[in-house]
Amino acid sequence: MSALPRLGAAVPRRDSAAVRALGRAILRLLGWRVEGVIPDLPKFVIAVAPHTSNWDFVIGAAAMFALDLRLAFLGKHTLFRGPFAAILRWMGGIPVDRSSSHGVVAESARAFQHVDRRILALAPEGTRKGASRFRSGFLHIARAARVPVVLAALDYEARVVRIGPQVEPSEDVDADLRRIEAHFAAVRGKRPRVKHARGEL
């Protein structure tokens, strides 16, 4: 496996050699690598796409562990049951009831205000069916929290988690969304994209 991107001093990390070794072993076993640049910042949102398969979570978690990143992510509340609940929370999972998701953007943005360091990872498509239009919630969270968005592509053709570029959210959310969609347009997920209407989160 090629050298991994290095983390700057400001980036939140787990500081666990065992977890790093586990992540790197999984990536090596699956034949994946990680490329790009992680900004040396204490707070930012990571937008991960395309999201078309449950394997995306495995690849993403392995990359997170291998890089030693400490981050939070939103997940369906139905996943947080039984023994998996403790594991998901340890990984950084935050349960969300999508049937009543109003207020999730505001709550997620407020969470940045109460800590010195925080990375929040989100899938802009919001579904593993591979929506062709992204939802705008991640941009609203970043704007409200006044943090940048770092793009992370899961390229199944090249078997690469490609990190970057960094996007500074503007007041024109639609324009930002079009730019980000264009960045991911050529990236091949595990399954083809299908068309869905754009939503908020």
N, C-alpha and C positions, 0 to 999 in steps of 0.2 A: 504494500500500500504506500502511495506517495505521501510526502510530508503534509501534515495537516496545517491549516491556518493557525497562526499564533494569536493568543488573546492578550490584549493590553491590560495594564494594571487596573483600569476602571471597570472592566467587564465583569459582571457577576459570575462566579464560578463555584463548582462543588468542592474542589480541592480534595478529590478522592482518586488515588492512583488505581484502586481496584475497579472503580466505575469507568475510569478512562480505558483501562485494559479491556474491560468487558465490551465497551462500545467499539473499540478498534478491532477486537476479535470478531464481532458480528459483521462489521463492514468488510473485513478481510474474507470471511466465510461466504458472504453474499456477493463478493466481487465489486463492491462500491468504494468510492473515494470521495473526499470533500475538497473542494477548491474555492478560492475567492478570498475576500477580505472581510473580516469582522471589525466594525468600527470600534475604536477604543473609547466607548461611551458607557456610562453607568445605566442608562435607560434608553430603550427603543422597542419598537414593535417589529417582529419578524413575520412577513407574509410568505407563507409556504404554498407553492402550487407547482404543477397541477395536483389536485386531490381526486384520484379516481379509484383507489383501492385501499383495503385495510393494510396492505403492505406498506403504504406510505407512512403509517404510524411507526412501524418497525424500523424503517430506514431513518425516519426523522429522529426517533429515540436513540438509535445507535449513533447517529451523527452528534446529537446533543451530548451523549455520554463521552464519546471519543474526544470531543472538543473541550470537555470539562465545563460546559455551559450550565449555569443554573437559570432555568426559565420557568415561566408559568404558561399554561395553555388551557383553553376552554374545551370541555367535552360534554357530550350528552349525559344528562343526569342519570339515565338508565344504566350507564356503564359503571356507575359508582355504587356497586352493590357487592355484598359478600367480600371475599378476600381480595378481589381486584380493587376495591375502593381504597384500601390502605396503600397499595402499590401505586395506583394512579396519583393519589395525593402526594406521596413521597416523590414521585417524578415531577410534580408541579401542576397536576391536574386540578381544574376548578369546574365543578359540575354546573351545567346550565340547562334549565328547562326551556327548550325551544318553543314550546307551546305558549309560554308567557315570557318571551325574551325582551319585552319592553323594559328599559332601564339597564340592560346589560352594558350598553355603550358607556353610559354615565358612570356606572359602578366600576367598570374596567378602567376608565380614565382616572377616577378618584383614587383607585388603588395605587397609581403611580405617585400620588402626592404624599402618601404616608410612609414611603420607604426611600432610602438613599440609592438603592440599585434595584432595577427590575427590567426583565425582558419578558415580553408577552408574545407568544407565537400563535398565529391564527391562520386558518385556511380561508382565503378570500372567497372561494367558491361555496363554502359552507356545506358542501355535500360531496361524497365520494363518487357521485354520478358524473362528475366532470362537467359542471356547468360552463357554458361558453361565455357567460357574462358574470363578472365578479360582483359580490356584494360589497357595499361601501362601509360597513361597520368598522373595519380595521382602520380605515382612514379617519373616520370620525373620532375613534379612540385616540389615535396618534395626534390629531389636531387639538383635541380637548386637553390631552396630557402634555402637549408641546414637546413631543419627541419625534424623531425621524422613523421612517419605515425602512427596514432592510429586506430586500427581496431574496428568497431562497428557492431555487428551482430544483425539483426532483426529476432529473433527466434519466429516464429509464433506457433510452437508446444508448447513451454513453455510460450509464451507471455512475452518474456523478451528482452529488449534492452541490450545486453551484451557488455560492453566497455572494450577493451584491447584484446591482449597485444599491446605494443608499438614496432614498427619496425623502425630500423635505416636503411635507404636505402643505399645499397652498389653500387659498380660499375657494378655488375652483375644484371641488371634489370630483366632478365629472371628468374634467381634463386630466387630473391625476390618475383617475381610474383607467381612462383610455390608454395612458402611457404605460401603466403597469400591466394591463391586459396585453398590450402589444409586446411587452418584454417577454411574457410567458407564452405568447401565441405559438412560437416555433418549438416549444419544449414538449417532448412526447412523454405523456404519463403512461402508466401501466395499461390503461384502457382508453379508448377514444372519448373525446368530449361529446356531450350532447347539449342541446340548446335549452336554456331555462330563462325565465324572466329575471331581471335584476331585482334584488331585495336590499334591505338595509343591513342585515347582519347574517 
